[in-house]
Amino acid sequence: MRRFLEVLAAAALTLAAAGTALAQSQTSTPAGGASTTTAPAAAKAQPQEDLPPPAASGGIQGQNIFEVKPEVKRDASSEPGYMQQSNGQRNAVQPGNNAPMWRGVQAGKEGYSSLPKSQAPEAGVLIQGPVQYPGSRLTTAGEAWRQVRNQYIIPYGAALIAIAVLALAILYFTKGPLGQHGDPETGRKIERFTPFERAAHWSNAIAFCILAISGIVMAFGKFFLLPVIGLTLFGYLTYFLKNLHNFVGPLFVVSLVIIFFTFLRDNWPQKGDLRWVLSAGGIFSKHEPPSYRFNAGEKGIFWLGVFLLGSIVVVSGLVMDQLVPTVDYVRGTMQATHMVHAAAAMAMMALFIGHIYMGTIGMRGAYTAMRRGWVDETWAREHHAYWYEEIKSGKVPVQRSKPIVIVADRGDVARPA
């Protein structure tokens, strides 16, 4: 044990002596008076670019991306007095970034674009020039369109539709459904609408309802639907309805044309129309004024709703779908077309709400007439007395469609369907 302690003490003394000698060698001054630390100092003072490049090691070198600093180059905005430069000085150092250039952009000045004019006629126009639409200030066209839409079309359109619904609700709860306050039904039926007329009507009605619902959601959905279902679901729903609107639109056009020519013959002005209008269709009395197959109210729906407003909505809708040839589809065209389309559609919806009311809960027997095609003699005499007289006199047949017969399996005996 004593021997082991002596060896350990000798090792400790040896290490201490070696450390002292090493420290003295680093701080000692050699002959000539120069310090041994001058060589590293000289190397540190040597310019960095004069140092030889480090030896490249083989393979791909890695680098921490967080240590990579972006290369910052000085530009014209870094020069002293940049904000005090005149337009001429600014144009010399930064062409295209001066007040006259940006005033031209705001005024609708067209710049360069590599896109062909045939495909993008407005590609070089960053901001539309100032215009003044009805109801807007003199401002850029996009802002003028926004003002008309948000300050007039949306609020007044919503008010018009709300007034129509409120008026019909008051009429229903005060007067109730119209019709059949007199004699009971006779059981003898008259064909009011043929199968073709009903098919045309329902095709047009379904297309109209899809367009009206999708249009209401796109115009007013952010006010009453977005707070309920949230932004994500509302975005998906609106996107779906927008595409459905664009797809059903051309189908509505075709069905509207068929509706117009199918019912045109019986919608010309006739005897009794003025009297019907002056008495408000008998709403405030117990008896409806006599009329032919369609009364003055139905004729008003036909000419004002189907023909006039329908034509405006159809033409403007086809332009917005870019289906009309030779039209210059630029922003100004689409903005003006949208304003016309939206205003006409609001008026059409308000008008057709009344038509839907009278054809469903507003008049007894009206919905059955369009669904099944037949009405009782009592209904025809009460609501369309002149038409009923024509049928009784033989001028108008009781059944205008061709009867369907089913041939028996045996023999030549046939029976009506």
Buried (B, 14 or more C-beta within 10 A) or exposed (E): EEEEEEEEEEEEEEEEEEEEEEEEEEEEEEEEEEEEEEEEEEEEEEEEEEEEEEEEEEEEEEEEEEEEEEEEEEEEEEEEEBEEBEEEBBBEBBEEEBEEBBEBBBEBBBEEBEEEEEEEBBBBBBBBEBBEBEBBEEBBBBBBBBBBBEEBBBEEBBEBBEEBBEBBEEBBEEEEBBBBEEEEEEEEBBBBBBEEBBBBBEBBBBBBEBBBBBBBBBBBBBEEBBEEEEEEEBEEBBEEBBEBBBEBBBBBBBBBBBBBEBBEEBBEEBEBBEEBBEBEBBEEEEEBBBBBBBBBBBBBBBBBBBBBBBBBBBBBBBBBBEEBEEEEEBBBBBBBBBBBBBBBBBBBBBBBBBBBBBBEBBBBBBBBBBEEBBBBBBBBBBBBBBBBBBBBEEEBEEEBBEEEEEEEEEEEEEEEE
